[in-house]
Amino acid sequence: METRYHRINDRIIVRLFLVLFLLAVFSTFFVVPALADEPRPYEGTTLPESRNNLNLKDAFDSNSGKPLNAVAVQGGGFDTSVTFEIIVSTVLTMALGLMGAIFLVLAIYAGYNWMMAGGNEERVEKSKQTLTNAIIGLIIVLAAYAMVRIIVAVVGGVVFKTT
């Protein structure tokens, strides 16, 4: 026999699971690559010379009178040439990733509702319909991805460029 206490408990568990899942999914957007590459020398100096000129002790000593010579890299070492193709690639990649995450959330939600239906045919049918709609949406997203790849390959552009 299902009581009010059990329904409230189920809602709390579902909300907690949803919050933790969304936190796990969206926290990956903030991962920054470790740029462990050697800095490129600036203005004709070689890398060993640049390393020898880096003297932080003199930079913080106001009585030394010596300037701080350090390695400076134009653009911070990042590729600053952003083209239209790269912008389109980034937007499409993010949109497809978001659609995949939405499919996953809908599939988990439908599966959970199906398991918790407890023999209630109406809830089972609703869960089946939700899962079917999620799968159809995933197929549409994958078809759109394939069409974009084919069109870009025919036109000759570079979309979904890997680094």
Backbone as CSV, one residue per row, in Angstrom:
resi,resn,N_x,N_y,N_z,CA_x,CA_y,CA_z,C_x,C_y,C_z
1,MET,0.836,-1.173,0.000,0.000,0.000,0.000,0.893,1.252,0.000
2,GLU,0.640,2.136,-0.944,1.454,3.343,-1.091,0.870,4.454,-0.229
3,THR,1.700,5.017,0.601,1.251,6.098,1.479,1.796,7.425,0.981
4,ARG,1.327,8.482,1.610,1.789,9.819,1.248,3.289,9.947,1.491
5,TYR,3.772,9.309,2.540,5.187,9.347,2.876,6.031,8.759,1.750
6,HIS,5.586,7.648,1.159,6.340,7.017,0.080,6.373,7.901,-1.159
7,ARG,5.259,8.565,-1.479,5.228,9.442,-2.655,6.186,10.620,-2.476
8,ILE,6.211,11.198,-1.289,7.116,12.321,-1.024,8.562,11.846,-1.089
9,ASN,8.838,10.687,-0.536,10.179,10.117,-0.588,10.620,9.889,-2.029
10,ASP,9.726,9.354,-2.871,10.056,9.119,-4.277,10.359,10.432,-4.986
11,ARG,9.598,11.463,-4.710,9.837,12.762,-5.342,11.193,13.328,-4.932
12,ILE,11.531,13.186,-3.676,12.826,13.688,-3.203,13.962,12.934,-3.877
13,ILE,13.833,11.631,-3.991,14.873,10.821,-4.628,15.012,11.193,-6.093
14,VAL,13.887,11.369,-6.782,13.933,11.731,-8.203,14.585,13.095,-8.378
15,ARG,14.218,14.057,-7.567,14.808,15.395,-7.685,16.299,15.374,-7.367
16,LEU,16.678,14.641,-6.350,18.091,14.535,-5.998,18.885,13.889,-7.132
17,PHE,18.353,12.812,-7.693,19.013,12.140,-8.808,19.136,13.076,-10.002
18,LEU,18.068,13.821,-10.301,18.084,14.733,-11.435,19.109,15.849,-11.229
19,VAL,19.169,16.411,-10.040,20.139,17.473,-9.759,21.569,16.946,-9.876
20,LEU,21.833,15.781,-9.306,23.180,15.208,-9.392,23.550,14.869,-10.831
21,PHE,22.598,14.338,-11.584,22.857,13.992,-12.980,23.162,15.248,-13.793
22,LEU,22.334,16.290,-13.645,22.569,17.522,-14.390,23.880,18.182,-13.974
23,LEU,24.211,18.113,-12.704,25.487,18.644,-12.232,26.653,17.901,-12.879
24,ALA,26.549,16.584,-12.966,27.614,15.788,-13.584,27.729,16.089,-15.070
25,VAL,26.601,16.237,-15.751,26.624,16.488,-17.195,27.174,17.878,-17.493
26,PHE,26.660,18.895,-16.817,27.040,20.256,-17.155,28.365,20.684,-16.544
27,SER,28.897,19.956,-15.600,30.205,20.316,-15.056,31.315,20.020,-16.052
28,THR,31.058,19.157,-17.022,32.084,18.851,-18.020,32.290,19.997,-18.999
29,PHE,31.358,20.964,-19.055,31.535,22.100,-19.948,32.640,23.030,-19.464
30,PHE,33.011,22.944,-18.195,33.979,23.857,-17.634,35.372,23.253,-17.531
31,VAL,35.588,22.112,-18.140,36.895,21.476,-18.101,37.811,22.221,-19.063
32,VAL,38.953,22.642,-18.579,39.905,23.397,-19.381,41.092,22.490,-19.680
33,PRO,41.553,22.475,-20.940,42.700,21.619,-21.243,43.967,22.131,-20.561
34,ALA,44.820,21.220,-20.202,46.109,21.586,-19.623,47.050,21.923,-20.767
35,LEU,47.434,23.162,-20.850,48.291,23.617,-21.942,49.741,23.457,-21.511
36,ALA,50.237,22.242,-21.619,51.569,21.916,-21.128,52.606,21.996,-22.238
37,ASP,52.414,22.883,-23.174,53.333,23.036,-24.286,54.412,24.047,-23.904
38,GLU,55.577,23.899,-24.517,56.656,24.859,-24.295,56.234,26.203,-24.894
39,PRO,56.458,27.303,-24.188,56.127,28.604,-24.772,57.071,28.917,-25.926
40,ARG,56.525,29.544,-26.952,57.352,29.913,-28.095,58.108,31.199,-27.781
41,PRO,59.364,31.288,-28.203,60.129,32.518,-27.949,59.540,33.688,-28.734
42,TYR,59.777,34.883,-28.240,59.207,36.074,-28.852,60.323,37.001,-29.325
43,GLU,60.139,37.580,-30.479,61.035,38.569,-31.079,62.460,38.078,-31.238
44,GLY,62.612,36.945,-31.868,63.922,36.489,-32.276,64.769,35.845,-31.210
45,THR,64.322,35.753,-29.984,65.134,35.093,-28.966,64.903,33.596,-29.039
46,THR,65.871,32.861,-28.609,65.699,31.411,-28.559,65.147,31.038,-27.191
47,LEU,64.618,29.856,-27.087,63.984,29.444,-25.838,64.959,29.411,-24.664
48,PRO,66.176,28.862,-24.804,67.093,28.902,-23.651,67.419,30.324,-23.209
49,GLU,67.599,31.264,-24.178,67.860,32.657,-23.806,66.684,33.241,-23.039
50,SER,65.469,32.928,-23.488,64.277,33.444,-22.819,64.175,32.911,-21.406
51,ARG,64.529,31.643,-21.226,64.473,31.065,-19.879,65.504,31.721,-18.957
52,ASN,66.685,32.018,-19.506,67.728,32.631,-18.686,67.390,34.073,-18.325
53,ASN,66.632,34.757,-19.185,66.279,36.148,-18.922,65.130,36.280,-17.930
54,LEU,64.455,35.199,-17.629,63.326,35.249,-16.707,63.862,35.281,-15.280
55,ASN,63.799,36.438,-14.661,64.356,36.611,-13.330,63.305,37.283,-12.455
56,LEU,62.512,36.470,-11.754,61.421,37.009,-10.953,61.918,37.724,-9.702
57,LYS,63.092,37.334,-9.205,63.619,37.980,-8.002,63.867,39.463,-8.267
58,ASP,64.450,39.763,-9.423,64.706,41.156,-9.772,63.411,41.924,-10.018
59,ALA,62.381,41.234,-10.479,61.120,41.911,-10.775,60.454,42.415,-9.510
60,PHE,60.624,41.694,-8.404,59.978,42.091,-7.159,60.896,42.926,-6.255
61,ASP,62.137,43.108,-6.680,63.073,43.928,-5.907,63.089,45.323,-6.523
62,SER,62.514,46.292,-5.830,62.393,47.639,-6.401,63.737,48.364,-6.461
63,ASN,64.742,47.895,-5.734,66.047,48.563,-5.717,66.999,48.035,-6.780
64,SER,66.627,46.957,-7.479,67.579,46.355,-8.420,67.732,47.179,-9.682
65,GLY,66.682,47.851,-10.128,66.759,48.652,-11.336,66.781,47.840,-12.609
66,LYS,66.669,46.525,-12.510,66.686,45.672,-13.694,65.250,45.416,-14.163
67,PRO,65.028,45.465,-15.479,63.681,45.155,-15.976,63.449,43.639,-15.974
68,LEU,62.208,43.271,-15.911,61.855,41.854,-15.985,61.810,41.449,-17.449
69,ASN,62.649,40.509,-17.833,62.633,39.981,-19.192,61.995,38.600,-19.143
70,ALA,60.906,38.427,-19.853,60.197,37.146,-19.821,59.782,36.756,-21.226
71,VAL,59.335,35.545,-21.342,58.843,35.049,-22.625,57.444,35.602,-22.839
72,ALA,57.211,36.249,-23.956,55.881,36.756,-24.292,55.418,36.069,-25.568
73,VAL,54.245,35.537,-25.539,53.707,34.839,-26.701,52.473,35.587,-27.165
74,GLN,52.493,36.006,-28.414,51.355,36.739,-28.939,50.119,35.842,-28.953
75,GLY,49.020,36.315,-28.408,47.792,35.522,-28.354,47.786,34.521,-27.218
76,GLY,48.778,34.557,-26.357,48.815,33.640,-25.230,49.039,32.199,-25.631
77,GLY,49.539,31.956,-26.834,49.770,30.589,-27.280,48.557,29.961,-27.936
78,PHE,47.433,30.691,-27.995,46.220,30.169,-28.613,46.156,30.602,-30.066
79,ASP,45.482,29.805,-30.875,45.256,30.168,-32.267,44.167,31.235,-32.295
80,THR,44.525,32.452,-32.687,43.569,33.557,-32.648,42.828,33.749,-33.960
81,SER,43.098,32.938,-34.952,42.399,33.069,-36.226,41.122,32.228,-36.182
82,VAL,40.003,32.882,-35.931,38.715,32.197,-35.857,37.963,32.476,-37.145
83,THR,37.608,31.412,-37.848,36.889,31.553,-39.105,35.428,31.172,-38.912
84,PHE,34.637,31.444,-39.925,33.213,31.112,-39.885,33.012,29.608,-39.726
85,GLU,33.844,28.818,-40.400,33.718,27.362,-40.311,33.943,26.866,-38.885
86,ILE,34.898,27.461,-38.195,35.181,27.050,-36.820,34.019,27.421,-35.903
87,ILE,33.429,28.591,-36.117,32.274,28.996,-35.310,31.107,28.050,-35.546
88,VAL,30.824,27.731,-36.820,29.732,26.801,-37.140,30.011,25.437,-36.530
89,SER,31.246,24.987,-36.632,31.618,23.691,-36.067,31.394,23.664,-34.564
90,THR,31.799,24.712,-33.884,31.637,24.769,-32.430,30.168,24.790,-32.035
91,VAL,29.372,25.601,-32.726,27.943,25.691,-32.404,27.250,24.359,-32.660
92,LEU,27.531,23.726,-33.801,26.896,22.444,-34.109,27.327,21.351,-33.138
93,THR,28.588,21.335,-32.778,29.060,20.331,-31.824,28.379,20.505,-30.472
94,MET,28.257,21.742,-30.013,27.589,21.983,-28.733,26.109,21.625,-28.807
95,ALA,25.444,21.973,-29.913,24.018,21.664,-30.055,23.787,20.158,-30.087
96,LEU,24.628,19.439,-30.819,24.466,17.984,-30.877,24.757,17.343,-29.525
97,GLY,25.724,17.857,-28.812,25.995,17.344,-27.471,24.835,17.592,-26.529
98,LEU,24.228,18.769,-26.627,23.062,19.079,-25.798,21.893,18.163,-26.143
99,MET,21.679,17.916,-27.431,20.592,17.013,-27.838,20.836,15.594,-27.325
100,GLY,22.076,15.159,-27.355,22.392,13.835,-26.815,22.130,13.762,-25.320
101,ALA,22.459,14.839,-24.605,22.198,14.872,-23.160,20.701,14.870,-22.876
102,ILE,19.931,15.601,-23.686,18.474,15.607,-23.513,17.908,14.217,-23.762
103,PHE,18.402,13.524,-24.805,17.947,12.154,-25.053,18.238,11.269,-23.854
104,LEU,19.428,11.383,-23.312,19.803,10.545,-22.175,18.905,10.809,-20.965
105,VAL,18.624,12.082,-20.694,17.745,12.425,-19.572,16.345,11.865,-19.803
106,LEU,15.819,12.017,-21.025,14.481,11.490,-21.319,14.441,9.972,-21.222
107,ALA,15.489,9.306,-21.693,15.524,7.845,-21.624,15.567,7.373,-20.171
108,ILE,16.363,8.023,-19.343,16.431,7.648,-17.926,15.104,7.943,-17.235
109,TYR,14.500,9.075,-17.549,13.214,9.439,-16.961,12.136,8.423,-17.345
110,ALA,12.082,8.055,-18.624,11.083,7.076,-19.071,11.327,5.716,-18.427
111,GLY,12.577,5.310,-18.346,12.888,4.031,-17.715,12.527,4.017,-16.244
112,TYR,12.793,5.117,-15.564,12.446,5.207,-14.142,10.928,5.135,-13.963
113,ASN,10.199,5.902,-14.786,8.732,5.870,-14.681,8.179,4.487,-14.989
114,TRP,8.784,3.801,-15.935,8.340,2.455,-16.289,8.551,1.504,-15.109
115,MET,9.728,1.619,-14.489,10.007,0.742,-13.345,9.095,1.051,-12.158
116,MET,8.751,2.312,-11.974,7.926,2.705,-10.837,6.428,2.649,-11.139
117,ALA,6.055,2.172,-12.321,4.635,2.121,-12.689,3.860,1.164,-11.794
118,GLY,4.499,0.139,-11.314,3.852,-0.791,-10.394,2.665,-1.507,-11.003
119,GLY,2.731,-1.824,-12.279,1.632,-2.542,-12.920,0.545,-1.636,-13.463
120,ASN,0.654,-0.344,-13.272,-0.333,0.607,-13.786,-0.118,0.752,-15.296
121,GLU,-1.068,0.230,-16.072,-0.910,0.200,-17.535,-0.816,1.597,-18.137
122,GLU,-1.514,2.542,-17.556,-1.491,3.902,-18.095,-0.094,4.512,-17.972
123,ARG,0.542,4.323,-16.819,1.899,4.844,-16.616,2.913,4.108,-17.483
124,VAL,2.712,2.791,-17.676,3.611,2.018,-18.540,3.519,2.527,-19.972
125,GLU,2.299,2.754,-20.454,2.125,3.252,-21.825,2.724,4.653,-21.987
126,LYS,2.541,5.494,-20.975,3.114,6.840,-21.035,4.643,6.772,-21.077
127,SER,5.226,5.870,-20.299,6.683,5.706,-20.294,7.182,5.181,-21.630
128,LYS,6.457,4.216,-22.200,6.836,3.689,-23.520,6.787,4.799,-24.566
129,GLN,5.747,5.636,-24.496,5.613,6.726,-25.465,6.749,7.741,-25.308
130,THR,7.119,8.042,-24.065,8.232,8.972,-23.823,9.537,8.409,-24.373
131,LEU,9.788,7.130,-24.128,11.003,6.494,-24.629,11.011,6.447,-26.153
132,THR,9.863,6.135,-26.754,9.768,6.110,-28.217,10.051,7.495,-28.794
133,ASN,9.461,8.526,-28.204,9.699,9.894,-28.686,11.166,10.298,-28.526
134,ALA,11.802,9.879,-27.443,13.219,10.193,-27.239,14.079,9.515,-28.298
135,ILE,13.770,8.268,-28.620,14.538,7.545,-29.645,14.326,8.178,-31.012
136,ILE,13.087,8.568,-31.326,12.816,9.238,-32.602,13.595,10.556,-32.673
137,GLY,13.626,11.304,-31.581,14.396,12.549,-31.547,15.881,12.311,-31.761
138,LEU,16.412,11.242,-31.160,17.827,10.910,-31.349,18.108,10.556,-32.805
139,ILE,17.208,9.812,-33.431,17.381,9.455,-34.846,17.371,10.711,-35.710
140,ILE,16.478,11.649,-35.415,16.424,12.901,-36.181,17.719,13.693,-36.008
141,VAL,18.228,13.766,-34.791,19.479,14.499,-34.538,20.643,13.845,-35.274
142,LEU,20.731,12.514,-35.230,21.815,11.817,-35.937,21.693,11.986,-37.449
143,ALA,20.455,11.982,-37.970,20.255,12.206,-39.405,20.673,13.625,-39.786
144,ALA,20.349,14.601,-38.956,20.760,15.983,-39.227,22.281,16.101,-39.217
145,TYR,22.931,15.438,-38.269,24.391,15.433,-38.199,24.985,14.838,-39.476
146,ALA,24.418,13.707,-39.923,24.915,13.060,-41.141,24.715,13.961,-42.355
147,MET,23.562,14.620,-42.433,23.307,15.505,-43.577,24.276,16.683,-43.592
148,VAL,24.542,17.261,-42.436,25.488,18.380,-42.373,26.872,17.918,-42.797
149,ARG,27.292,16.750,-42.326,28.609,16.225,-42.717,28.695,16.008,-44.224
150,ILE,27.639,15.438,-44.820,27.642,15.169,-46.263,27.654,16.476,-47.043
151,ILE,26.814,17.425,-46.661,26.755,18.701,-47.377,28.088,19.433,-47.283
152,VAL,28.687,19.448,-46.124,29.974,20.131,-45.955,31.063,19.429,-46.755
153,ALA,31.030,18.096,-46.807,32.028,17.360,-47.589,31.880,17.663,-49.076
154,VAL,30.641,17.797,-49.556,30.411,18.099,-50.973,30.852,19.529,-51.286
155,VAL,30.522,20.463,-50.416,30.886,21.861,-50.634,32.390,22.060,-50.476
156,GLY,33.006,21.270,-49.605,34.452,21.329,-49.447,34.915,22.075,-48.221
157,GLY,34.026,22.348,-47.306,34.402,23.050,-46.082,34.917,22.088,-45.028
158,VAL,35.312,22.661,-43.911,35.790,21.858,-42.787,34.902,22.175,-41.592
159,VAL,34.003,21.264,-41.275,33.166,21.402,-40.091,33.409,20.175,-39.239
160,PHE,33.295,20.295,-37.947,33.615,19.254,-36.980,35.097,18.938,-37.051
161,LYS,35.885,19.999,-37.145,37.332,19.866,-37.222,37.875,19.445,-35.866
162,THR,38.723,18.457,-35.879,39.389,18.058,-34.642,40.721,18.771,-34.579
163,THR,41.194,18.998,-33.359,42.427,19.776,-33.210,43.630,19.010,-33.649
